Amino acid sequence: MSTISKKSSLVLALTSFALLGISVLFSQCKKDTETIIETVYVDPNDTGVFVPGTADIDTAWVFDKTHANVNWQSRYYDFSSTMLTGRFNNFNFNPKFKFKETDLANANIDFWVQMSTYNTGEPGRDGYGKCGLNYVGIVFLDSNKTVVDPLCDTAKFHCNSITVDPHDGYIMHGTLTFNRYRPASGFADGTPITKNMDVNLSYNGMRDFDSNKDGVMDKYRTGLTATFKFNRSDFMDINATVPYWPVPKASEAITNTTTAANNKTYGAWSTSTADEMEIVVNAVFYKNH
């Protein structure tokens, strides 16, 4: 009986060892072929479809230009992803901005930018006689014009209708107009060029502020962002023969109107940026209560 017990123990031990080996071998093979599945959390309330809110920005709201901006970017010499960037200093809404998420049909969005207030922050491009202004089809002399709206060196977007983007915000359907200033070309000063344009619009929310730091919430602030792209060649003369105006001083620019009258183009065409320009408008509004 004792002998049988020893044999049984030996058989059990050998069997256990064999099973362990098979288990290890199987485990090693499984690691080489197994597929790892990562669990990603998905918000059950997020359907991926944009749902309009109840924002209502009427004419009582004030455009806060101090905290707004209009920026552009375009590829340098139209290659790679190297970008040139800049902004415009003078811009506004005329008439007043009006937007209500529950009543898109009655929105009023007419936005203008004075092109000659172009600015990259780099004197090598922005100074008189430099190529910067030519990016948007104007020359240094245009900066002496004082009429902003509706004539002169002004670009204006007019919204005809707004639809909901099913994925992200809204789409404004309208027109983009450049008012070309070059009377010597045979067209009157301010002759417009208008193209259809769709602009993406995002409402960025609203917050109540204590503007006086007295513990009383007294001012609402809200913001929106609009983005769109356009081709410069749709609004200016790509065959311009004058690449830029080589006048180094502002005082000379003011008196040198004869040279400008002899210009036969709508402003110069610069090839140091791509034809396509991307515009981003960040608009901020406030309302006291």
DOVO-484167 format. One line per 2 residues: for each residue x, y negated, z of N, C-alpha, C. Coordinates in Angstrom, 1 decimal, m for minus. Atoms other than C-alpha are relative to their C-alpha. Layout:
<papas>
X Y Z X Y Z X Y Z  ...
</papas>
This chain:
<papas>
0.8 1.2 0.0 0.0 0.0 0.0 0.9 m1.2 0.0  m1.0 1.2 m0.1 2.9 m2.3 0.8 0.6 m0.1 m1.4
m0.6 0.1 1.4 4.5 m1.4 m2.6 m0.9 m0.6 m1.0  1.0 0.6 0.9 1.3 m2.1 m4.5 m0.1 m1.5 0.2
0.1 1.4 m0.3 1.1 m5.4 m2.7 1.1 m0.8 m0.6  m1.1 0.7 0.6 4.6 m6.3 m3.8 m0.1 m0.1 m1.5
0.2 0.1 1.5 3.9 m5.4 m7.4 m1.0 m1.0 m0.4  1.1 1.0 0.3 0.7 m7.4 m7.4 0.5 m1.4 0.1
m0.6 1.3 m0.2 2.6 m10.3 m6.0 0.9 m0.4 m1.1  m0.9 0.3 1.1 5.2 m10.0 m8.7 m0.7 m0.3 m1.3
0.8 0.3 1.3 2.6 m9.8 m11.5 m0.6 m1.3 0.1  0.7 1.3 m0.1 0.8 m12.8 m10.1 1.0 m1.1 m0.2
m1.0 1.0 0.1 4.0 m14.7 m9.9 0.4 m0.2 m1.4  m0.4 0.1 1.4 5.0 m13.9 m13.4 m1.1 m0.6 m0.9
1.2 0.6 0.8 1.5 m14.7 m14.7 m0.1 m1.5 0.3  0.1 1.5 m0.3 1.5 m18.1 m12.9 1.1 m0.7 m0.7
m1.1 0.6 0.7 4.9 m18.9 m14.3 m0.3 m0.2 m1.5  0.3 0.1 1.4 3.8 m18.1 m17.8 m1.1 m1.0 m0.3
1.1 1.1 0.2 0.6 m20.2 m17.5 0.5 m1.4 0.2  m0.6 1.4 m0.2 2.7 m23.1 m16.1 0.7 m0.4 m1.2
m0.7 0.4 1.2 4.9 m22.9 m19.1 m0.9 m0.4 m1.2  1.0 0.3 1.0 2.0 m22.8 m21.5 m0.6 m1.4 0.2
0.6 1.2 m0.3 0.5 m25.7 m19.7 0.9 m1.2 m0.3  m1.0 1.1 0.3 3.7 m27.8 m19.9 0.2 m0.2 m1.5
m0.2 0.1 1.5 4.1 m26.9 m23.6 m1.2 m0.7 m0.6  1.2 0.6 0.5 0.5 m27.9 m24.3 0.0 m1.5 0.3
0.0 1.4 m0.4 0.9 m31.1 m22.4 0.9 m0.8 m0.8  m1.0 0.8 0.8 4.0 m32.1 m24.3 m0.5 m0.2 m1.5
0.6 0.1 1.4 2.3 m31.3 m27.7 m1.1 m1.1 0.0  1.1 0.9 0.0 m0.7 m33.3 m26.7 0.4 m1.5 0.0
m0.5 1.3 m0.1 1.3 m36.4 m25.9 0.5 m0.5 m1.4  m0.5 0.4 1.3 2.8 m36.4 m29.4 m1.2 m0.3 m1.0
1.0 0.1 1.0 m0.6 m36.3 m31.1 m1.2 m0.7 0.5  1.2 0.6 m0.6 m3.1 m38.0 m28.7 m0.2 m1.4 m0.5
0.4 1.3 0.4 m4.9 m41.2 m29.7 m0.4 m0.8 1.2  0.3 0.8 m1.2 m5.0 m43.9 m27.1 m1.1 m1.0 m0.4
1.1 0.9 0.3 m8.3 m45.8 m27.1 0.0 m1.1 1.1  0.0 1.1 m1.0 m8.2 m49.3 m25.4 m1.5 m0.4 0.1
1.3 0.5 m0.3 m11.4 m50.5 m23.8 0.0 m1.5 0.0  0.1 1.5 0.1 m12.3 m54.1 m24.8 m1.3 m0.4 0.6
1.3 0.5 m0.6 m14.8 m56.0 m22.7 m0.7 m0.9 m1.0  0.8 0.8 0.8 m17.6 m57.5 m24.7 m1.1 m0.6 0.8
1.0 0.7 m0.7 m19.9 m60.1 m23.3 m1.4 0.4 m0.6  1.3 m0.5 0.5 m23.4 m58.6 m23.6 m0.9 m1.1 m0.5
0.8 1.2 0.4 m24.9 m62.1 m24.0 0.5 m0.7 m1.3  m0.6 0.6 1.2 m22.6 m63.0 m26.9 m0.4 0.8 m1.2
0.4 m0.7 1.2 m24.3 m62.0 m30.1 0.8 m0.4 m1.3  m0.8 0.4 1.2 m21.8 m63.8 m32.4 m0.7 m1.0 m0.9
0.8 1.0 0.8 m24.6 m66.1 m33.7 m0.1 m1.3 0.8  0.1 1.3 m0.7 m24.5 m69.8 m32.9 m1.4 m0.4 0.3
1.4 0.5 m0.4 m27.5 m71.1 m31.0 0.1 m1.4 0.3  0.0 1.4 m0.3 m28.2 m74.8 m31.1 m0.4 m0.3 1.4
0.4 0.4 m1.3 m28.5 m76.6 m27.8 m1.0 m1.2 0.0  1.0 1.1 m0.1 m30.4 m79.7 m26.7 0.7 m1.4 0.0
m0.7 1.3 m0.1 m27.8 m82.5 m27.1 m0.7 m1.0 m0.8  0.7 1.2 0.7 m29.3 m85.9 m28.0 0.9 m1.2 0.2
m0.8 1.2 0.0 m26.9 m88.7 m28.9 m0.7 m1.0 m0.9  0.8 1.0 0.8 m29.1 m91.7 m29.9 0.8 m1.3 m0.1
m0.7 1.3 0.3 m28.2 m95.3 m30.8 0.4 m0.7 1.3  m0.3 0.7 m1.2 m28.0 m96.2 m27.1 1.4 0.4 0.5
m1.3 m0.4 m0.3 m24.7 m94.3 m26.9 1.0 m0.9 m0.7  m1.0 0.9 0.5 m21.5 m96.3 m27.4 1.2 0.8 m0.6
m1.2 m0.7 0.6 m18.7 m95.1 m29.8 1.2 m0.4 0.8  m1.2 0.3 m0.8 m15.6 m94.8 m27.6 1.2 0.2 m0.9
m1.1 m0.1 0.9 m13.0 m95.5 m30.2 1.4 0.2 0.7  m1.2 m0.1 m0.8 m10.3 m95.7 m27.5 0.4 1.5 0.1
m0.3 m1.4 m0.3 m10.5 m91.9 m27.0 m0.4 0.8 m1.3  0.3 m0.7 1.3 m11.4 m91.0 m30.7 1.2 m0.1 m0.9
m1.2 0.0 0.9 m9.0 m90.3 m33.5 m0.4 0.6 m1.4  0.2 m0.6 1.3 m8.9 m89.5 m37.2 1.4 0.5 m0.5
m1.3 m0.6 0.3 m6.0 m87.2 m38.2 0.0 0.7 m1.3  m0.1 m0.7 1.3 m4.8 m85.7 m41.5 1.3 0.8 0.0
m1.3 m0.7 0.2 m2.2 m83.1 m42.5 m0.1 0.6 m1.4  m0.2 m0.5 1.3 m0.9 m81.9 m45.8 1.4 0.7 m0.1
m1.2 m0.7 0.1 1.8 m79.5 m46.9 1.1 m0.9 m0.7  m1.1 0.8 0.5 5.2 m81.1 m47.6 0.4 0.6 m1.3
m0.3 m0.5 1.3 5.9 m80.9 m51.3 m0.7 1.2 m0.4  0.9 m1.1 0.4 3.1 m78.3 m51.5 0.8 1.4 0.0
m0.6 m1.3 m0.1 5.3 m75.4 m50.4 0.0 0.5 1.5  m0.1 m0.6 m1.3 5.4 m73.0 m47.4 m1.1 m0.5 0.9
0.9 0.6 m1.0 3.6 m74.1 m44.2 0.5 m1.2 0.6  m0.6 1.2 m0.5 5.7 m77.1 m43.6 m1.0 m1.2 m0.2
1.1 1.0 0.1 3.2 m79.9 m42.8 0.5 m1.4 0.3  m0.1 1.4 m0.3 3.3 m83.7 m42.9 m1.3 m0.4 0.7
1.1 0.4 m0.7 0.9 m85.3 m40.5 m0.1 m1.5 0.2  0.2 1.4 m0.3 m0.6 m88.7 m39.7 m1.4 m0.3 0.5
1.4 0.4 m0.5 m3.7 m90.6 m38.6 m0.4 m1.3 m0.7  0.5 1.3 0.4 m5.8 m93.7 m39.5 m0.3 m0.8 1.2
0.2 0.8 m1.2 m6.0 m96.6 m37.1 m1.3 m0.7 0.1  1.3 0.7 0.0 m9.2 m98.3 m38.2 m1.1 0.9 m0.6
1.1 m0.8 0.5 m12.4 m96.3 m38.4 m1.2 m0.2 1.0  1.2 0.2 m0.8 m16.0 m96.4 m37.1 m1.2 0.6 m0.7
1.2 m0.4 0.6 m19.6 m95.5 m37.8 m0.9 m1.2 m0.3  0.9 1.1 0.4 m22.0 m97.8 m39.7 m1.0 0.5 m0.9
0.5 0.4 m1.3 m24.8 m97.7 m38.9 0.4 0.9 1.1  m0.4 m0.8 m1.2 m24.7 m96.2 m35.4 m0.2 1.5 m0.2
0.1 m1.5 0.0 m24.2 m92.5 m34.9 m1.2 0.5 0.7  1.2 m0.5 m0.6 m27.3 m90.5 m34.2 0.0 1.5 m0.3
0.0 m1.5 0.1 m27.4 m86.7 m33.6 m0.8 0.7 1.1  0.8 m0.8 m0.9 m29.9 m84.4 m32.0 m0.1 1.4 m0.4
m0.1 m1.4 0.4 m29.5 m80.7 m32.0 m1.4 0.6 m0.3  1.4 m0.5 0.3 m33.3 m80.1 m31.9 m0.7 m0.7 m1.1
0.6 0.8 1.1 m34.0 m82.6 m34.7 1.1 m0.4 m1.0  m1.1 0.3 0.9 m31.3 m82.3 m37.3 m0.4 m0.9 m1.2
0.4 0.7 1.2 m33.4 m83.8 m40.0 0.1 m1.5 0.2  0.0 1.4 m0.3 m33.3 m87.2 m38.3 1.4 m0.5 0.4
m1.4 0.4 m0.3 m29.5 m87.3 m37.8 0.4 m1.2 m0.9  m0.6 1.1 0.8 m27.6 m90.4 m39.0 1.5 m0.1 0.2
m1.5 m0.1 m0.1 m23.9 m90.0 m39.7 0.6 m0.6 m1.2  m0.7 0.7 1.0 m22.1 m92.6 m41.8 1.3 m0.5 0.6
m1.3 0.3 m0.6 m18.4 m92.7 m41.0 0.9 m0.5 m1.1  m0.9 0.6 0.9 m15.8 m94.9 m42.6 1.4 m0.1 0.6
m1.4 0.1 m0.4 m12.0 m95.1 m42.5 0.7 m1.1 m0.9  m0.8 0.9 0.8 m9.8 m98.0 m43.7 1.3 0.6 m0.4
m1.1 m0.8 0.5 m7.2 m96.3 m45.8 1.3 m0.7 0.3  m1.3 0.7 m0.1 m4.5 m99.0 m45.5 0.5 0.0 1.5
m0.4 m0.1 m1.4 m4.4 m98.3 m41.7 0.7 1.3 0.3  m0.8 m1.3 0.0 m2.6 m95.0 m42.5 1.2 m0.2 0.9
m1.2 0.1 m0.9 0.1 m94.3 m39.9 0.5 1.4 0.3  m0.6 m1.3 m0.4 2.5 m91.4 m39.4 0.9 m0.1 1.2
m0.9 0.2 m1.1 4.5 m93.0 m36.6 1.5 0.1 m0.4  m1.4 m0.1 0.5 7.6 m92.7 m38.8 0.3 m1.2 m1.0
m0.3 1.1 0.9 9.0 m96.0 m40.2 0.5 0.3 m1.4  m0.5 m0.4 1.3 10.7 m94.2 m43.0 m1.1 0.3 m1.0
1.1 m0.3 0.9 7.3 m93.4 m44.4 m1.0 m1.2 0.0  1.1 1.0 m0.1 5.0 m96.2 m43.1 0.4 m1.4 m0.4
m0.4 1.4 0.3 7.1 m99.3 m43.9 m0.3 m0.5 m1.4  0.2 0.5 1.3 6.6 m101.6 m46.8 1.0 0.5 m1.0
m0.9 m0.5 1.1 8.1 m100.2 m50.0 0.2 1.5 0.2  m0.2 m1.4 m0.2 7.9 m96.6 m48.6 m1.1 0.8 m0.6
0.9 m0.8 0.8 6.0 m93.7 m50.0 m1.3 0.4 0.8  1.1 m0.5 m0.8 3.6 m93.1 m47.1 m1.4 m0.4 m0.4
1.3 0.4 0.4 0.7 m95.2 m48.2 m0.5 0.7 m1.3  0.3 m0.7 1.3 0.8 m93.5 m51.6 m0.7 1.4 0.2
0.6 m1.3 m0.3 m0.3 m90.3 m49.9 m1.5 0.0 m0.3  1.5 0.1 0.1 m3.9 m91.6 m50.0 m0.4 m1.0 m1.1
0.3 0.8 1.2 m3.7 m93.6 m53.2 0.0 m1.5 0.2  0.0 1.5 m0.2 m3.1 m97.1 m51.8 1.5 m0.5 0.0
m1.3 0.5 0.0 m0.1 m99.4 m51.9 0.0 m1.1 1.2  m0.1 0.8 m1.1 1.2 m101.8 m49.3 m0.8 m1.3 m0.1
0.8 1.3 0.1 m0.7 m104.8 m50.7 m1.4 0.2 0.5  1.4 m0.3 m0.5 m4.0 m103.1 m49.8 m0.1 m0.4 1.5
0.1 0.3 m1.5 m3.1 m103.7 m46.1 m0.3 m1.5 0.2  0.3 1.4 m0.2 m3.6 m107.4 m46.7 m1.5 m0.3 m0.2
1.4 0.2 0.2 m7.3 m106.9 m47.6 m0.7 0.0 1.4  0.7 0.2 m1.3 m9.7 m107.9 m44.8 m1.4 0.6 0.0
1.3 m0.6 0.1 m13.0 m106.6 m46.1 0.1 1.5 0.2  m0.1 m1.4 m0.4 m13.5 m103.2 m44.5 m1.2 0.8 m0.6
1.1 m0.8 0.4 m17.0 m102.1 m45.3 m1.1 m0.9 m0.6  m0.1 m1.3 0.7 m18.5 m101.5 m47.8 1.1 0.0 m1.1
m1.0 0.0 1.1 m15.7 m102.6 m50.3 1.4 0.1 0.5  m1.5 0.0 m0.2 m11.9 m102.6 m50.5 0.5 1.5 0.3
m0.7 m1.2 m0.1 m9.6 m99.8 m49.4 m0.6 0.9 1.1  0.8 m0.7 m1.0 m12.3 m97.8 m47.5 m0.4 1.4 m0.6
0.6 m1.3 0.3 m13.2 m94.1 m47.6 m1.2 0.2 1.0  1.2 m0.1 m0.8 m16.7 m93.3 m46.4 m0.7 1.4 m0.2
0.8 m1.2 0.1 m18.6 m90.1 m45.6 m1.4 m0.3 0.4  1.5 0.2 m0.3 m22.4 m90.2 m45.8 m0.6 1.4 0.1
0.6 m1.3 m0.2 m24.3 m87.2 m44.4 m1.5 m0.1 m0.5  1.4 m0.1 0.6 m27.5 m86.3 m46.4 m0.8 1.0 0.8
0.8 m1.0 m0.8 m28.5 m83.2 m44.3 1.0 0.8 0.8  m0.8 m0.8 m0.9 m27.3 m80.9 m41.6 m0.6 1.4 0.1
0.5 m1.4 m0.2 m27.7 m77.1 m41.4 0.9 0.7 1.1  m0.7 m0.8 m1.1 m26.7 m74.6 m38.7 0.9 1.0 m0.7
m0.9 m1.1 0.4 m23.6 m72.6 m39.3 m0.2 1.2 0.9  0.3 m1.2 m0.8 m24.5 m69.1 m38.2 1.1 0.5 0.9
m1.1 m0.5 m0.8 m21.1 m68.6 m36.7 0.6 m1.0 0.9  m0.7 1.0 m0.9 m19.9 m71.9 m35.3 m0.5 m1.4 m0.4
0.4 1.4 0.1 m21.7 m75.2 m35.0 m0.9 m0.3 m1.2  0.9 0.6 1.0 m23.1 m77.2 m37.9 0.8 m0.3 m1.3
m0.6 0.5 1.3 m22.4 m78.1 m41.6 m0.7 m1.2 m0.4  0.6 1.2 0.5 m23.0 m81.6 m42.7 0.2 0.0 m1.6
m0.1 0.0 1.4 m23.8 m81.8 m46.4 m0.2 m1.5 m0.4  0.0 1.4 0.3 m23.0 m85.2 m47.9 0.9 m0.4 m1.1
m0.9 0.5 1.0 m20.7 m87.3 m50.0 1.2 m0.8 0.6  m1.2 0.8 m0.3 m17.2 m88.7 m49.7 0.3 m1.0 m1.1
m0.3 1.1 1.0 m16.5 m92.0 m51.4 1.3 m0.7 0.3  m1.2 0.9 m0.1 m13.2 m93.8 m52.0 m0.3 m1.2 m0.8
0.2 1.2 0.7 m13.5 m97.4 m52.8 1.4 m0.5 m0.6  m1.3 0.3 0.7 m10.6 m97.9 m55.3 0.2 m1.6 m0.1
m0.4 1.4 0.1 m8.9 m101.3 m55.1 1.1 m0.2 m1.0  m1.0 0.3 1.0 m7.1 m102.1 m58.4 m0.8 m0.7 m1.2
0.9 0.7 1.0 m9.1 m104.7 m60.4 0.7 m0.1 m1.4  m0.7 0.1 1.3 m6.4 m104.8 m63.2 m0.2 1.2 m0.8
0.2 m1.2 0.8 m7.4 m101.3 m64.2 m1.2 m0.1 m0.9  1.2 0.1 0.8 m10.6 m102.6 m65.8 m1.2 0.2 0.8
1.2 m0.1 m0.9 m12.9 m101.8 m62.9 0.0 m1.0 1.1  0.1 1.1 m1.0 m14.2 m104.3 m60.4 0.5 0.5 1.3
m0.5 m0.3 m1.4 m12.7 m104.5 m56.9 m1.1 0.7 0.8  0.9 m0.8 m0.8 m14.3 m101.8 m54.8 m0.8 1.0 m0.8
0.7 m1.0 0.8 m15.5 m99.6 m57.7 0.2 1.4 0.7  m0.1 m1.3 m0.7 m16.3 m96.3 m55.9 0.1 1.2 m0.8
0.0 m1.3 0.6 m15.6 m92.7 m56.7 m0.6 0.9 1.1  0.7 m0.8 m0.9 m18.0 m90.3 m55.0 0.0 1.5 m0.3
0.0 m1.5 0.2 m17.8 m86.5 m54.6 m0.8 0.6 1.1  0.7 m0.8 m1.0 m20.0 m84.0 m52.8 0.9 0.6 1.0
m0.9 m0.5 m1.1 m18.5 m82.9 m49.5 m0.8 0.7 1.1  0.5 m0.7 m1.2 m19.4 m80.3 m46.8 1.0 m0.2 1.1
m0.9 0.2 m1.1 m18.0 m81.1 m43.4 m0.5 0.8 1.2  0.3 m0.8 m1.2 m17.9 m78.7 m40.4 m0.1 m0.9 1.2
0.2 0.9 m1.2 m19.2 m80.3 m37.2 m0.3 0.9 1.2  0.1 m0.7 m1.3 m18.8 m79.0 m33.6 m0.4 m1.0 1.1
0.3 0.8 m1.2 m20.6 m80.4 m30.6 0.8 0.6 1.2  m1.0 m0.5 m1.0 m18.1 m80.1 m27.7 m0.5 m0.2 1.4
0.5 0.0 m1.4 m20.4 m80.7 m24.7 m0.1 m1.4 0.6  0.2 1.3 m0.6 m21.3 m83.5 m22.3 0.3 0.2 1.5
m0.3 0.0 m1.5 m20.2 m84.4 m18.7 m0.4 m1.3 0.6  0.3 1.2 m0.8 m21.4 m86.9 m16.1 1.3 m0.4 0.8
m1.2 0.5 m0.6 m18.6 m89.1 m14.7 m0.3 m1.1 1.0  m0.1 1.1 m0.9 m17.9 m91.4 m11.8 1.0 m1.0 m0.5
m1.0 0.9 0.7 m16.4 m94.2 m13.9 0.6 m1.1 0.9  m0.5 1.1 m0.9 m16.1 m96.7 m11.0 0.7 0.5 1.3
m0.7 m0.7 m1.1 m14.6 m94.2 m8.5 m0.6 m0.4 1.3  0.7 0.4 m1.2 m17.3 m95.2 m6.0 m0.9 1.1 0.6
0.8 m1.2 m0.5 m18.8 m91.7 m5.5 m1.4 0.1 m0.7  1.3 0.0 0.7 m21.7 m92.5 m7.9 0.2 0.4 m1.4
m0.1 m0.4 1.4 m22.0 m90.6 m11.1 m0.9 m1.0 m0.9  0.7 1.0 0.7 m22.9 m93.3 m13.6 0.2 m0.1 m1.5
m0.3 0.1 1.4 m21.6 m92.5 m17.1 0.1 1.4 m0.6  m0.1 m1.2 0.7 m22.2 m89.7 m19.5 1.1 m0.1 m1.1
m1.0 m0.1 1.2 m19.4 m88.7 m22.0 m0.3 1.2 m0.8  0.2 m1.1 0.8 m19.7 m86.5 m24.9 0.9 m0.1 m1.2
m0.9 0.0 1.1 m17.6 m85.5 m27.9 m0.4 1.0 m1.1  0.2 m0.9 1.2 m17.8 m83.9 m31.4 1.3 0.0 m0.8
m1.2 m0.1 0.9 m15.2 m82.7 m33.9 m0.5 0.4 m1.4  0.4 m0.3 1.4 m15.6 m82.8 m37.7 1.3 0.3 m0.7
m1.2 m0.4 0.8 m13.2 m81.1 m40.1 m0.4 0.3 m1.4  0.2 m0.3 1.4 m13.0 m81.0 m43.9 1.3 m0.1 m0.8
m1.2 0.1 0.9 m10.6 m80.8 m46.8 m0.4 m0.7 m1.3  0.3 0.5 1.4 m10.4 m82.7 m50.1 1.3 m0.1 m0.8
m1.1 0.2 0.9 m8.1 m83.0 m53.1 0.3 m1.4 m0.3  m0.4 1.4 0.3 m6.3 m86.3 m53.5 m0.3 m0.3 m1.4
0.1 0.2 1.5 m6.4 m85.9 m57.3 m1.5 m0.3 m0.4  1.4 0.3 0.3 m10.3 m86.2 m57.1 m0.3 m1.5 0.2
0.3 1.4 m0.4 m10.0 m89.8 m55.8 1.1 m1.0 m0.5  m1.1 0.9 0.4 m6.8 m91.3 m57.3 0.6 0.4 m1.3
m0.7 m0.2 1.3 m4.7 m91.6 m60.4 1.3 0.8 0.1  m1.2 m0.9 m0.2 m2.3 m88.7 m60.6 1.1 m0.4 m1.1
m1.0 0.4 1.1 m0.6 m90.4 m63.7 0.6 m1.4 0.3  m0.5 1.3 m0.3 0.4 m93.5 m61.8 1.5 m0.1 m0.4
m1.4 0.2 0.5 3.7 m94.9 m63.2 0.8 m0.7 1.0  m0.8 0.7 m1.0 4.7 m96.8 m60.1 m0.1 0.8 1.3
0.0 m0.9 m1.1 5.7 m94.4 m57.3 m0.3 m0.8 1.4  0.2 0.8 m1.2 5.7 m97.2 m54.6 0.3 m1.4 m0.3
m0.3 1.4 0.2 5.9 m100.9 m54.2 1.3 m0.4 0.7  m1.3 0.2 m0.6 9.6 m101.8 m53.5 0.1 m1.5 0.6
0.0 1.3 m0.6 8.8 m104.9 m51.4 0.2 0.2 1.5  m0.3 m0.5 m1.3 10.5 m104.6 m48.0 m0.6 m0.8 1.2
0.5 0.9 m1.1 8.9 m107.5 m46.0 m1.5 m0.3 m0.2  1.4 0.3 0.0 5.3 m108.2 m45.1 m0.2 m1.4 m0.6
0.2 1.3 0.5 5.8 m111.9 m45.9 0.0 m0.1 m1.5  m0.1 0.0 1.5 6.8 m111.1 m49.5 m1.3 0.7 m0.5
1.1 m0.7 0.5 3.9 m108.7 m49.8 m1.2 m0.9 m0.1  1.1 0.9 m0.1 1.4 m111.4 m48.9 0.0 m1.0 m1.2
m0.1 1.0 1.1 2.7 m113.8 m51.6 0.1 0.6 m1.4  m0.3 m0.7 1.3 3.4 m111.2 m54.3 m1.2 0.6 m0.7
1.2 m0.5 0.6 m0.1 m110.9 m55.7 0.1 0.1 m1.5  m0.1 m0.1 1.5 1.0 m111.4 m59.3 0.5 1.4 m0.4
m0.5 m1.4 0.3 2.9 m108.1 m59.3 m1.2 1.0 0.2  1.1 m0.9 m0.2 m0.2 m106.4 m57.9 m1.0 m0.1 m1.2
1.0 0.2 1.1 m2.4 m107.9 m60.7 0.5 0.7 m1.2  m0.5 m0.7 1.2 m0.1 m106.3 m63.3 0.0 1.5 0.1
0.0 m1.5 m0.2 m0.5 m102.8 m61.8 m1.2 0.5 m0.8  1.0 m0.6 0.9 m2.4 m100.7 m64.3 m0.6 1.3 0.6
0.5 m1.2 m0.6 m3.2 m97.9 m61.9 m0.9 m0.3 1.2  0.8 0.1 m1.2 m5.5 m97.2 m59.0 0.8 0.2 1.3
m0.9 m0.4 m1.1 m2.5 m97.1 m56.7 0.9 1.1 m0.4  m1.0 m1.0 0.4 0.4 m94.8 m56.8 m0.3 1.4 0.5
0.2 m1.4 m0.3 0.5 m91.0 m56.7 1.3 0.5 0.6  m1.2 m0.6 m0.6 3.0 m89.4 m54.3 0.0 1.5 m0.1
0.0 m1.4 0.1 4.1 m85.9 m54.9 0.7 0.7 1.2  m0.7 m0.6 m1.2 5.8 m85.4 m51.5 m1.0 0.6 1.0
1.0 m0.8 m0.7 2.5 m84.1 m50.1 m0.8 0.8 m1.0  0.9 m0.8 0.9 0.2 m81.4 m51.5 m1.2 m0.8 m0.4
1.3 0.6 0.5 m2.9 m82.3 m53.4 m1.1 0.1 1.1  1.1 m0.2 m1.0 m5.1 m80.9 m50.6 0.4 m0.6 1.3
m0.2 0.6 m1.4 m5.5 m82.9 m47.4 m1.1 0.6 0.9  0.9 m0.4 m1.1 m7.1 m81.7 m44.2 m0.3 m1.1 0.9
0.4 1.1 m0.9 m9.0 m84.2 m42.1 m0.7 0.5 1.3  0.6 m0.4 m1.3 m9.9 m83.8 m38.4 m0.5 m1.3 0.7
0.5 1.2 m0.7 m12.2 m86.4 m36.8 m0.5 0.4 1.4  0.5 m0.2 m1.4 m12.6 m86.4 m33.0 m0.7 m1.2 0.5
0.9 1.2 m0.4 m15.5 m88.7 m32.0 m0.5 0.2 1.4  0.4 0.0 m1.4 m16.2 m89.6 m28.4 m1.1 m1.1 0.2
1.0 1.0 m0.3 m19.3 m91.4 m27.1 m0.3 0.0 1.5  0.4 0.0 m1.4 m20.5 m92.6 m23.7 m1.3 m0.8 0.2
1.2 0.6 m0.3 m23.7 m93.8 m22.1 m0.2 m0.2 1.5  0.2 0.3 m1.4 m24.3 m95.6 m18.8 m1.4 0.4 0.5
1.3 m0.3 m0.5 m27.1 m94.5 m16.5 m0.1 m0.4 1.4
</papas>
